[in-house]
């Protein structure tokens, strides 16, 4: 008997949806139609959607339905509808990079991630909003895309986070089963925290970026944004792997779930020192409560010193140099002046003047950073900290004026990105104005499955990831 599509279905995790689809209690066509309707009704309220792909999505859904009925089931993503950040090339559909001068940009090929998900049977519903040019040269308010400020569905006066703003908002609002985002320095972790979803930044080289907008080719990473850690693990399994079209990718074993561990072997988890100093009290309290939960099945080490190295300045130098090269035509043609963010226009020109000496020095420093970080992380299965030190920013205020009394904390996000390590953010409570807070798990390179295992165990013991916004 085919099930009626209600909110319990639309917010269900991938594994549950997959079982309903596999056993034909749920139709891929009905599920796709329900998500499409929800995208149309709610997506515009959140400024979260660029292009709804109704015709092609229903075509893919009908094909999935026929295959499943013919017992040609492809796996857990077969018939599962998803959304993609609008920096992933999709043949025949605009790929705007969130920028006004590129609203009509169309490619004649699919990004590798889009192709892999299609091969897995997933159904692409829509291209999702993003901060223009993925935030590239900096921005100081939420109104940084031609689609307008993307809103967290928990409170429409607050930002969903960037630059994967639409991906985080759509998953949180039940507009798709999962989404693909990207991160150069914080663009998956931030919207995951502000929207109360799970966001996984993979190890650099784990997922092909062929067909994705290049901001910084030595920093950019693509990853899933989902309802839970388990969902992220499933999606990563479909998109990971060597790609001959993308030379930075590697063949590295990844399996989810991880092979069973001896229950007596606790996860080794360290709490990053000073990560709760000077932050929003609710964020701090929720994090400390999370540490207590983790202590049931983890060996916790408190106050682990974080390396005192210039991670932020190195990331900025690399992004400026590589971003100026990536967007050279846009800058030199003057079309950069058609983007929305005044700060980004000015900074783009300045970035073009980054010296080769500064860039090469940043790359040399990165080599030392990788050694220091690997030595530290070799001692632990994960280091943890709040995903962000405050809840989401109000869309009506510049970021630097939103929460002036709170400190940013250790440079965990730029550090992990500059050395290519994975990170996972999941929800762990709520703070001011009913906005979600998050915890982030960071690990050694190639340790995604271990981070997911710890986070999944935490989510088995808590209910935060099952909460839904009222829309």
ZAZA-705696 format. One record per residue (C-alpha): residue number from 1; x, y, z. Coordinates in nm, 3 decimals. Last residue first. Layout:
! ZAZA-705696
> seq:xx:yy:zz
> NUM:X:Y:Z
...
This chain:
! ZAZA-705696
> seq:xx:yy:zz
> 471:0.662:2.717:0.864
> 470:0.729:2.563:1.203
> 469:1.086:2.434:1.218
> 468:1.143:2.065:1.276
> 467:1.325:1.879:1.556
> 466:1.456:1.531:1.475
> 465:1.823:1.637:1.473
> 464:1.791:1.755:1.832
> 463:1.665:1.420:1.964
> 462:1.962:1.281:2.157
> 461:2.125:0.944:2.237
> 460:2.111:0.803:1.885
> 459:2.233:1.142:1.768
> 458:2.547:1.113:1.980
> 457:2.616:0.767:1.837
> 456:2.573:0.909:1.488
> 455:2.818:1.189:1.569
> 454:3.083:0.944:1.688
> 453:3.036:0.718:1.387
> 452:3.030:1.011:1.145
> 451:3.362:1.139:1.277
> 450:3.510:0.789:1.236
> 449:3.373:0.756:0.883
> 448:3.515:1.095:0.783
> 447:3.869:1.012:0.901
> 446:4.045:1.059:0.566
> 445:4.255:1.347:0.702
> 444:4.257:1.366:1.083
> 443:3.944:1.484:1.254
> 442:3.703:1.762:1.340
> 441:3.366:1.718:1.510
> 440:3.151:2.029:1.524
> 439:2.869:2.105:1.767
> 438:2.567:2.311:1.672
> 437:2.318:2.571:1.790
> 436:1.967:2.622:1.660
> 435:1.766:2.947:1.679
> 434:1.464:2.973:1.908
> 433:1.512:3.348:1.948
> 432:1.826:3.295:2.159
> 431:1.963:2.941:2.176
> 430:1.865:2.592:2.067
> 429:2.017:2.248:2.100
> 428:2.286:2.014:1.967
> 427:2.263:2.028:1.589
> 426:2.533:1.854:1.381
> 425:2.855:1.981:1.223
> 424:3.111:1.749:1.063
> 423:3.471:1.826:0.975
> 422:3.730:1.676:0.741
> 421:4.093:1.791:0.715
> 420:4.240:1.971:0.413
> 419:4.526:2.154:0.586
> 418:4.395:2.505:0.512
> 417:4.038:2.393:0.563
> 416:4.085:2.250:0.909
> 415:4.276:2.557:1.026
> 414:4.028:2.801:0.873
> 413:3.741:2.630:1.061
> 412:3.919:2.581:1.394
> 411:4.051:2.935:1.430
> 410:4.004:2.939:1.811
> 409:3.706:3.143:1.940
> 408:3.516:3.418:1.756
> 407:3.464:3.639:2.063
> 406:3.127:3.769:2.182
> 405:3.026:4.122:2.277
> 404:2.983:4.252:1.921
> 403:2.698:4.011:1.834
> 402:2.528:4.153:1.524
> 401:2.746:4.456:1.454
> 400:3.028:4.279:1.270
> 399:2.772:4.078:1.072
> 398:2.594:4.381:0.936
> 397:2.236:4.395:1.057
> 396:1.893:4.328:0.903
> 395:1.959:3.959:0.830
> 394:1.999:3.880:1.199
> 393:2.304:3.654:1.246
> 392:2.253:3.287:1.330
> 391:2.344:3.154:1.675
> 390:2.678:3.240:1.826
> 389:3.019:3.072:1.869
> 388:2.978:2.850:1.566
> 387:3.020:2.472:1.538
> 386:3.095:2.458:1.911
> 385:3.411:2.255:1.967
> 384:3.530:1.897:1.923
> 383:3.851:1.712:1.845
> 382:3.804:1.368:1.700
> 381:3.947:1.016:1.699
> 380:4.238:1.153:1.895
> 379:4.618:1.137:1.928
> 378:4.685:1.153:1.553
> 377:4.498:1.486:1.556
> 376:4.790:1.674:1.711
> 375:5.063:1.530:1.489
> 374:4.841:1.583:1.184
> 373:4.785:1.946:1.278
> 372:5.156:2.021:1.321
> 371:5.253:1.845:0.998
> 370:4.979:2.012:0.795
> 369:5.069:2.353:0.938
> 368:5.431:2.315:0.830
> 367:5.324:2.253:0.470
> 366:5.073:2.536:0.491
> 365:5.356:2.778:0.575
> 364:5.514:2.705:0.238
> 363:5.185:2.766:0.057
> 362:5.143:3.099:0.236
> 361:5.498:3.197:0.139
> 360:5.416:3.119:-0.223
> 359:5.112:3.345:-0.211
> 358:5.297:3.630:-0.042
> 357:5.585:3.616:-0.289
> 356:5.349:3.590:-0.586
> 355:5.199:3.920:-0.476
> 354:4.830:3.974:-0.417
> 353:4.730:4.260:-0.648
> 352:4.426:4.084:-0.791
> 351:4.299:4.055:-0.434
> 350:4.275:4.434:-0.416
> 349:4.049:4.439:-0.721
> 348:3.830:4.168:-0.575
> 347:3.825:4.347:-0.239
> 346:3.652:4.650:-0.385
> 345:3.382:4.449:-0.561
> 344:3.338:4.216:-0.262
> 343:3.280:4.505:-0.024
> 342:3.010:4.648:-0.250
> 341:2.815:4.321:-0.247
> 340:2.550:4.279:-0.516
> 339:2.753:4.185:-0.824
> 338:2.739:4.409:-1.131
> 337:3.076:4.571:-1.060
> 336:3.245:4.234:-1.116
> 335:3.138:4.278:-1.477
> 334:3.435:4.515:-1.519
> 333:3.593:4.294:-1.784
> 332:3.910:4.263:-1.574
> 331:3.725:4.133:-1.269
> 330:3.496:3.884:-1.443
> 329:3.780:3.763:-1.663
> 328:4.008:3.716:-1.362
> 327:3.751:3.528:-1.157
> 326:3.959:3.213:-1.104
> 325:4.286:3.409:-1.091
> 324:4.155:3.655:-0.834
> 323:4.018:3.361:-0.641
> 322:4.355:3.182:-0.639
> 321:4.542:3.482:-0.502
> 320:4.275:3.612:-0.267
> 319:4.174:3.266:-0.148
> 318:4.536:3.172:-0.072
> 317:4.605:3.497:0.113
> 316:4.286:3.473:0.317
> 315:4.350:3.110:0.411
> 314:4.704:3.198:0.522
> 313:4.581:3.495:0.724
> 312:4.327:3.276:0.904
> 311:4.560:2.987:0.982
> 310:4.831:3.205:1.136
> 309:4.956:2.943:1.386
> 308:4.892:2.896:1.758
> 307:4.810:2.526:1.753
> 306:4.502:2.431:1.960
> 305:4.561:2.323:2.319
> 304:4.337:2.032:2.431
> 303:4.137:2.162:2.725
> 302:3.946:1.848:2.824
> 301:4.017:1.489:2.723
> 300:3.702:1.279:2.691
> 299:3.706:0.899:2.657
> 298:3.386:0.850:2.458
> 297:3.075:0.636:2.508
> 296:2.888:0.801:2.795
> 295:3.118:1.105:2.782
> 294:2.953:1.207:2.455
> 293:2.637:1.293:2.648
> 292:2.835:1.503:2.895
> 291:3.019:1.677:2.610
> 290:2.683:1.762:2.455
> 289:2.570:1.934:2.776
> 288:2.889:2.140:2.765
> 287:2.809:2.238:2.407
> 286:2.454:2.338:2.490
> 285:2.581:2.553:2.777
> 284:2.841:2.727:2.562
> 283:2.598:2.800:2.279
> 282:2.345:2.929:2.532
> 281:2.608:3.151:2.695
> 280:2.715:3.310:2.364
> 279:3.094:3.288:2.336
> 278:3.367:3.448:2.548
> 277:3.549:3.123:2.620
> 276:3.381:2.809:2.489
> 275:3.655:2.705:2.243
> 274:3.923:2.806:2.495
> 273:4.084:2.460:2.477
> 272:3.956:2.218:2.213
> 271:3.769:1.929:2.373
> 270:3.938:1.600:2.285
> 269:3.764:1.277:2.190
> 268:3.907:0.926:2.198
> 267:3.623:0.692:2.108
> 266:3.572:0.420:2.366
> 265:3.684:0.065:2.302
> 264:3.474:-0.156:2.530
> 263:3.198:-0.178:2.270
> 262:3.444:-0.349:2.037
> 261:3.403:-0.173:1.705
> 260:3.182:-0.272:1.412
> 259:3.308:-0.182:1.065
> 258:3.223:0.179:0.984
> 257:2.880:0.249:0.841
> 256:2.980:0.365:0.589
> 255:3.296:0.265:0.409
> 254:3.568:0.480:0.258
> 253:3.891:0.356:0.106
> 252:4.103:0.613:-0.074
> 251:4.141:0.656:-0.447
> 250:4.246:1.017:-0.483
> 249:4.104:1.338:-0.623
> 248:4.332:1.637:-0.692
> 247:4.352:1.554:-1.063
> 246:3.986:1.609:-1.143
> 245:3.872:1.462:-1.478
> 244:4.020:1.122:-1.392
> 243:3.786:1.112:-1.089
> 242:3.887:0.912:-0.783
> 241:3.620:0.858:-0.522
> 240:3.341:1.006:-0.313
> 239:2.995:1.101:-0.442
> 238:2.785:0.795:-0.355
> 237:2.954:0.706:-0.025
> 236:2.934:1.071:0.080
> 235:2.556:1.051:0.044
> 234:2.525:0.757:0.283
> 233:2.758:0.904:0.544
> 232:2.574:1.236:0.534
> 231:2.246:1.051:0.597
> 230:2.400:0.878:0.899
> 229:2.517:1.212:1.036
> 228:2.161:1.339:1.022
> 227:1.905:1.544:0.828
> 226:2.146:1.625:0.546
> 225:2.406:1.858:0.397
> 224:2.652:1.670:0.180
> 223:3.001:1.778:0.069
> 222:3.207:1.957:-0.193
> 221:3.556:2.096:-0.115
> 220:3.747:2.405:-0.226
> 219:4.088:2.473:-0.066
> 218:4.363:2.413:-0.325
> 217:4.145:2.512:-0.622
> 216:4.028:2.831:-0.454
> 215:3.708:2.976:-0.600
> 214:3.644:2.719:-0.869
> 213:3.280:2.676:-0.967
> 212:3.201:2.306:-0.975
> 211:3.215:2.100:-1.296
> 210:3.493:1.875:-1.170
> 209:3.506:1.915:-0.794
> 208:3.563:1.546:-0.725
> 207:3.515:1.428:-0.367
> 206:3.781:1.286:-0.132
> 205:4.059:1.520:-0.253
> 204:4.037:1.760:0.041
> 203:3.888:1.563:0.330
> 202:3.513:1.595:0.343
> 201:3.309:1.882:0.489
> 200:2.996:1.720:0.629
> 199:2.687:1.919:0.728
> 198:2.413:1.791:0.959
> 197:2.115:2.020:1.008
> 196:2.009:2.289:1.258
> 195:1.988:2.580:1.013
> 194:2.253:2.807:1.167
> 193:2.490:2.521:1.246
> 192:2.460:2.351:0.907
> 191:2.479:2.693:0.742
> 190:2.815:2.758:0.913
> 189:2.977:2.414:0.873
> 188:2.916:2.397:0.499
> 187:3.056:2.737:0.394
> 186:3.321:2.755:0.665
> 185:3.643:2.807:0.469
> 184:3.634:2.680:0.111
> 183:3.319:2.478:0.159
> 182:3.061:2.343:-0.083
> 181:2.704:2.226:-0.053
> 180:2.508:1.929:-0.182
> 179:2.155:1.879:-0.055
> 178:1.944:1.620:0.122
> 177:1.585:1.495:0.140
> 176:1.449:1.811:-0.020
> 175:1.221:2.097:0.085
> 174:1.201:1.977:0.446
> 173:1.272:2.321:0.593
> 172:1.611:2.222:0.739
> 171:1.719:2.063:0.411
> 170:1.614:2.370:0.214
> 169:1.780:2.618:0.452
> 168:2.118:2.443:0.457
> 167:2.140:2.402:0.080
> 166:2.010:2.753:0.018
> 165:2.283:2.914:0.227
> 164:2.582:2.715:0.106
> 163:2.787:3.039:0.134
> 162:2.681:3.108:0.386
> 161:2.452:3.102:0.685
> 160:2.073:3.067:0.707
> 159:2.034:3.428:0.815
> 158:1.778:3.550:1.066
> 157:1.450:3.742:1.045
> 156:1.278:3.432:0.908
> 155:1.324:3.236:1.230
> 154:1.373:2.857:1.234
> 153:1.354:2.841:0.854
> 152:1.697:3.007:0.832
> 151:1.675:3.284:0.577
> 150:1.865:3.345:0.254
> 149:1.929:3.715:0.196
> 148:1.836:3.808:-0.162
> 147:1.822:3.590:-0.475
> 146:2.080:3.817:-0.640
> 145:2.315:3.712:-0.360
> 144:2.491:3.892:-0.075
> 143:2.209:4.028:0.140
> 142:2.327:3.842:0.451
> 141:2.575:4.107:0.556
> 140:2.950:4.165:0.579
> 139:3.095:4.012:0.264
> 138:3.439:3.882:0.167
> 137:3.645:3.824:-0.147
> 136:3.507:3.484:-0.245
> 135:3.169:3.466:-0.070
> 134:3.076:3.163:-0.277
> 133:3.083:3.372:-0.598
> 132:2.755:3.523:-0.482
> 131:2.624:3.368:-0.159
> 130:2.425:3.061:-0.255
> 129:2.074:2.969:-0.360
> 128:1.979:2.616:-0.462
> 127:1.952:2.446:-0.799
> 126:1.646:2.226:-0.790
> 125:1.488:1.882:-0.776
> 124:1.771:1.647:-0.875
> 123:1.656:1.286:-0.833
> 122:1.895:1.028:-0.686
> 121:1.931:0.702:-0.879
> 120:2.294:0.628:-0.784
> 119:2.399:0.708:-1.141
> 118:2.219:1.041:-1.103
> 117:2.417:1.105:-0.785
> 116:2.740:1.028:-0.966
> 115:2.651:1.257:-1.256
> 114:2.565:1.550:-1.029
> 113:2.890:1.497:-0.834
> 112:3.088:1.482:-1.160
> 111:2.948:1.818:-1.271
> 110:2.711:1.787:-1.563
> 109:2.774:1.913:-1.915
> 108:2.648:2.176:-2.160
> 107:2.691:2.470:-1.924
> 106:2.451:2.763:-1.885
> 105:2.526:3.114:-1.754
> 104:2.209:3.329:-1.771
> 103:2.227:3.464:-1.414
> 102:2.603:3.519:-1.443
> 101:2.617:3.900:-1.408
> 100:2.379:3.880:-1.107
> 99:2.589:3.633:-0.907
> 98:2.474:3.331:-0.705
> 97:2.717:3.105:-0.896
> 96:2.457:3.122:-1.173
> 95:2.436:2.769:-1.308
> 94:2.142:2.793:-1.548
> 93:2.009:2.455:-1.669
> 92:2.104:2.288:-1.999
> 91:2.359:2.053:-1.846
> 90:2.401:2.100:-1.472
> 89:2.726:2.259:-1.355
> 88:2.752:2.278:-0.977
> 87:2.781:2.634:-0.840
> 86:2.410:2.658:-0.772
> 85:2.415:2.442:-0.462
> 84:2.237:2.118:-0.543
> 83:1.900:1.987:-0.425
> 82:1.782:1.632:-0.352
> 81:1.508:1.378:-0.426
> 80:1.561:1.010:-0.327
> 79:1.440:0.764:-0.596
> 78:1.746:0.539:-0.566
> 77:1.966:0.691:-0.295
> 76:1.983:0.375:-0.079
> 75:2.074:0.140:-0.361
> 74:2.032:0.074:-0.730
> 73:1.706:-0.123:-0.730
> 72:1.646:-0.298:-1.061
> 71:1.354:-0.503:-0.928
> 70:1.130:-0.404:-1.224
> 69:0.912:-0.196:-0.990
> 68:1.229:-0.021:-0.871
> 67:1.332:0.052:-1.229
> 66:0.990:0.187:-1.330
> 65:0.969:0.415:-1.026
> 64:1.321:0.545:-1.083
> 63:1.232:0.631:-1.444
> 62:0.918:0.810:-1.329
> 61:1.122:1.005:-1.074
> 60:1.382:1.104:-1.336
> 59:1.109:1.243:-1.560
> 58:0.952:1.416:-1.261
> 57:1.284:1.583:-1.181
> 56:1.339:1.683:-1.545
> 55:1.005:1.865:-1.564
> 54:1.015:2.023:-1.217
> 53:1.369:2.162:-1.220
> 52:1.319:2.448:-0.973
> 51:1.583:2.715:-1.033
> 50:1.732:2.962:-0.785
> 49:1.600:2.846:-0.448
> 48:1.663:2.959:-0.089
> 47:1.514:3.308:-0.071
> 46:1.338:3.164:0.239
> 45:0.989:3.271:0.136
> 44:1.077:3.170:-0.222
> 43:1.153:2.813:-0.114
> 42:0.830:2.775:0.083
> 41:0.554:2.726:-0.172
> 40:0.752:2.624:-0.481
> 39:0.993:2.403:-0.288
> 38:0.700:2.243:-0.103
> 37:0.529:2.159:-0.430
> 36:0.852:2.013:-0.565
> 35:0.900:1.807:-0.247
> 34:0.552:1.661:-0.278
> 33:0.592:1.593:-0.649
> 32:0.919:1.412:-0.587
> 31:0.765:1.192:-0.317
> 30:0.466:1.111:-0.538
> 29:0.692:1.023:-0.831
> 28:0.935:0.819:-0.620
> 27:0.634:0.618:-0.491
> 26:0.629:0.501:-0.131
> 25:0.521:0.160:-0.003
> 24:0.716:0.018:-0.296
> 23:0.943:-0.194:-0.075
> 22:1.249:-0.013:-0.208
> 21:1.082:0.328:-0.179
> 20:0.978:0.277:0.184
> 19:1.321:0.139:0.269
> 18:1.492:0.432:0.097
> 17:1.280:0.689:0.279
> 16:1.382:0.540:0.613
> 15:1.752:0.533:0.524
> 14:1.737:0.886:0.384
> 13:1.602:1.041:0.702
> 12:1.233:1.140:0.720
> 11:1.143:1.508:0.706
> 10:0.920:1.477:0.397
> 9:0.772:1.150:0.524
> 8:0.675:1.275:0.869
> 7:0.559:1.595:0.700
> 6:0.297:1.405:0.498
> 5:0.295:1.202:0.178
> 4:0.034:0.925:0.201
> 3:0.187:0.579:0.184
> 2:0.147:0.337:-0.106
> 1:0.000:0.000:0.000
